[in-house]
Structures are given as C-alpha cells and as structure tokens.
Amino acid sequence: MTTAQQPLTISISQNAADHVDAFMAAEGKDSCVLRVGVKGGGCSGLTYVLDIVDDAREGDKLIEQNGVTLAIDKKSYIFLAGTQLDYSGGLNGKGFIFNNPNAKKACGCGTSFSV
Amino acid sequence: MSVTTSDQPDLLALRNACGVVGSDTAGRLFITGDDALDLLNRLTTNKLEQLPDGQGTTTVITNADGRVVDLLALAALDGGLWCLTSPDYAQTVVDWLDLYTFVEDISVVDRTNDTFHLTLGGPVAPHAITSVADISDLALDAAARSFIAGASVVVWRRLAGGADGYDIVGDLADRDAVLAALVAAGAQAISQDAWETHRVLNGMPAMDAEFGLFNNPLEARLLGAISETKGCYTGQEVLARLQTYNKIQRRLMAVDLDVLAAPGTKLIGPDGKNAGQITSVAHTPEGIKGLALVTTRLATDGATLTTEPVSAGGTVTLHEPAYALATEPVKD
C-alpha cells in the first residue's frame, strides 16, 4: 500500500483565483500579488493572513498559479506547506478557505489554527 | 514548591516597616518594535492595544489550550516595554515570542544577566523609596526611571509578592550601591524565605506552584490580568467557554492548616472524594498558612477539608486569598 504525499507547495484553486482577480479589479489594480501568510494570535495560536499588495518582499517565496502570484514569507511557508487556498460561496459562509494539512486544531470561527 | 520557615524579624519588617529582597531570578526582558504591543495583545490575556509611557500592567501568556505559559508584568518605559517573567522563565518567554513572530517589527532582548532586580515591600516602603529616588507621585502600576545612589534605575510600583511594593531594576554593576542606599533609608534586607511567606500570606499565586502548563489562569484567579472584552487571543476560546459554562474545575484558596503538610498533599472533601491539593505552605507567627487549588464546588470561605491520608490527616480551613480579592473585577 502506498500513501499519497502532500505536495510541499501552496496552491490556489481556479475559483479562489477568479475571486482574487475580481478583488484586484475592484481596487483598480492589475499587477498585484496575493500575500498569503500566518501571524501569531487568534484562539488557536496562529491566524491566517491574506492581503493584496503591490509588491512581494525580499525573501518571499513566489508561486504563480491560475494567473495569480502568491507571495509567502519563509516562516509562514513552514506552517502553510501543502495548503490549498479555495473560495467558498456556500450558505455556510462566503470567503477564502485555507485547506491546511498541517492544522491539527482550529477555533470556532475557523480563522486561527494550531499545528 | 517548598515548605518555608520564615525568618520572623524579616516578616515583621515586611508587615510593619520596610523590607528589601533580591528578585534577581525573575526574568527581565526589554521589548521594542512597532509591532511589540500588538503581538503581545494577540498572544496574551490582557488588553494591550495601548500602554501609555510609564504605565504597567499584568498579562498571561496562554497556549491554545488555555494553559499558562507564564504570567508577565509589563511596563512601557525607555521607548519600549520592560517585561518581568517568573523566575527562570525568561528564555521560555523569549522562545514563545520568537515562535509567533513572523514579519512583525519586534526585538526581545534578555536583560536578566546584566541587570539586577530588587523588590521593596511593607507599609514604610513608599517613604523609603521616596527618600532615595525622585518618584514621589508614583501610582500603583506606574513605572518611572529615576536615580538611586547615582545609578539610573527603573522604579515600578505594583503588587509585587501580592501587596503594594516597588520593583527596582538597574545595571548589575550598581546592585550593591542601590541595595546599600535602600538599607540606609530604612529598608531591612530580608531572606527569600520571608519573602515567600509574604507571598503566601498575600495569596499571590506563583508559577509552577499555583499556575503553569498544568492549569489555566482562571483556576489561579488571575482575573485581574484577563480581559473579557478584548476579543481573540491564543487560548481565548477555551477560557471564554470555561467562564460562560461555569466549567472552571478548581479555584485558588488561602488555607489555614492545623498540622504541617507539604505542597502536593491532596485534600479530601466531606464526601471522602478528592477536593484538590495544597500548592504552597509557609510557617508564620499565626500558624501554618498556605495556598491550595480546591475543587470549585467546595472552594468557599470558611469551609474545611482534610489532608490525605484521612486517618492521620489534619484540618484545612479555606479563606479567600487577598490578592484575588484585590485584583478580580467586581461583578454586579
């Protein structure tokens, strides 16, 4: 029996990428990057960060997929490796979703996690 | 956790006059950076969105399970934050803050080994400190930089050891001169045992005795360091649930013992079941006093429990701890 390995990268679904494009267009921007990261805090210890910024920072890991450039700082990458960024428009809540295989526990509102 | 034998003249100095004790084993950090307060606000229990220059406060680092990583005393001064940790917990706090620092502008410098830390307590302490330092109007929880015996020091008025007192922090090379000046001003140099007895009598919980990774800050009654309105911080969801549904399992109480019992001794309730355990013990002129974490439903003022084994056990009478009464928010 073989076990599928989680890819050690960060991906963005086509649906999420379409919504990022829409947000960029709404802000009148056409060459931005999507900063994806983690910061300390939130009920479970680590909180996801998502931001549309003009430029990546020095040392950021850059990933281009589905027409969007993701910028991730090195330390956040450790906690996000294997994560797929998706977008949900369902009745249970609308917004970006981090499908993070490293997250062992999440708080009730789903914005923070622990590993 | 140790049974302490108080040096009575030292204890009397703390009660009736002024005593000074070395608190050098406490960690001393100096934290700077534009994001320092915001990060601490996200990682600890008290509301720290703003801390005006010269203002101090207490806050608790809790982990995601709501357990205590450490109790911190913070004061905004010198363009940053002075942070006192529990004895021997400086590195733990440094490592914790580093773990949760991603892109924030924050610098944490461990000053424990190049600074000294003296604590002044007792009713005459305000007179002693003002006779050697220009801090006549220092309010409780306020800190200021001043000079003692020509040495530049931080003077910080707070509930050190659970009662009104002054923490004095300065460069290590100035320790002897500052201590001598305080003694010349009427402070009696007191033993660590006497200070420990002072802490127990004041009901001040301590790391690894009344709180730690084995429990949450609500059990230790550190409510004065917990904001119920600030929103999310690490461990907040657990603590909010415990409070909302009255699920706090144990409660810190002061205890009178009629026989000597070591910290760690189990308490037995009237129903013969486990009712908690003794966490600190001190000999005092009025008898054997201590602190205990007691099963919440039995933790009432005046209640009595028995120490284990019941066949040879002593009687333990519970009281409300003074520090909790002084710092817990008043409920309507």
Interface residues (C-beta under 8 A of the other chain):
Chain A: G37 V38 K39 G40 G41 G42 C43 S44 G45 L46 T47 R57 D73 K75 S76 K105 C107 G108 T111 S112 S114
Chain B: L39 N41 R42 L43 N63 A64 L99 Y100 T101 F102 V103 E104 C232 Y233 T234 G235 Q236 E237 V238
